[in-house]
């Protein structure tokens, strides 16, 4: 396979926004699929204060060549000043699934004929 697969993650403090961010990325072919984890407890230091929040983790399954488009898209859509943005390499998986991820992150004109 020519493309590396990655999982890019962010969070949201609003479940409906998390769903909107998930759907938008899939509809835009920026991610093949997105998982939203049930509310998680987040503890962090922000602007000089110890903070705690309930958030939803959003995991985008995509190919690494789509990250240059996915990251700015996410920053435009996300209301946080500094949204979490981390990427994790996928180091293995079934060939069929990994091929599906690559295929689903291609725009129609990019798909192999």
N, C-alpha and C positions, 0 to 999 in steps of 0.2 A: 504494500500500500504506500502511496506517495505522500500521504498527509498524516501528521501526528494528531492524535485525538487528545483533547484536554477537557477538564471540567473547570469552568470559571465560576466563582462564587461571589455573591453579594448578599446583603440582608435588607429587610424592610421592617419597619415597625407597624405596618399596616397590611393585613392579609389581602385585601382587594388590590392594593398597589402591587403586591408580590405577584398576584395572578395576572395583572395587566402587564407587568414587566416580563413575565413568562410567555404569555400569548404573543406579545409584540415581537419578541426575539424569534419565536418559531415562525410566525407569519412573515417576518422579514428574511427568513432563511439564514439568520445569524446563529441559530442553534438548531440542532436536529430534535432535541427534546430538552425539557426543563423539569427538574424536581423541586418541589417546595416542601421543606420539612415543617412539621407541626411547630407551634410556637416553642422557641428555645429561650433560655434565660441568658442574657448577655450582660457581662460586667466589664467595664472599661473605664479608662481615664480620658476625660474630654474637657478641654478648656480649663484645666486646673482643678477639676472636680472628679471625684469617684462617682461613676454613674452605673445604673442598672436599668435594663429595659427588657421587654418581651419583644422578640423579633422572629421573623420567618426567614430561614435560610433558603436562598434561591441558587440552585446549581444548574448551570447551563452546560449541556453536553454538546461539544462542537469540535470543529477541526481547527488546528492552530492558525491556519491561514485566514480564518474568519475573525480572529481576535482583533486585528487592527480596525475592523468595522464595528464589532460588538462593543468594545470598551467605550469609544466615544458615544455610541448610541445610548449605552447604559447611563453614562454621566449626564447626557442631555435629558433623559427621562426621569432620573432619580432626584428626589428632593433633598437628600442629605448633602451637606457641604462637602463631606469627604466620605462617600460610600465605600464600604469594604469592597475591594476588588483584588482577588487572588486567583491564580490559576494553578491547577494541579495536573501534572502529566498523567495520562493513562498509559501504563507500561505493558498492558496486555488485555486480552479479551478475545471473544470469538470473532473470527474473520468476518462472518456475516453481519454481526452487529456493528463492528467498526466500519465496514464498508457502507452500511446503512447511514451512519452518522455523516460520513463524507458526502454521500449522495444527497442527503437531505439538507446539507448546508450549501449546495450549489444552486445558483439561480438557474432558471429554466434554460437560458442560453448557454450556460456553462456545463450542463450535463452532457455526458458522453452519449453519442448517438449510436 
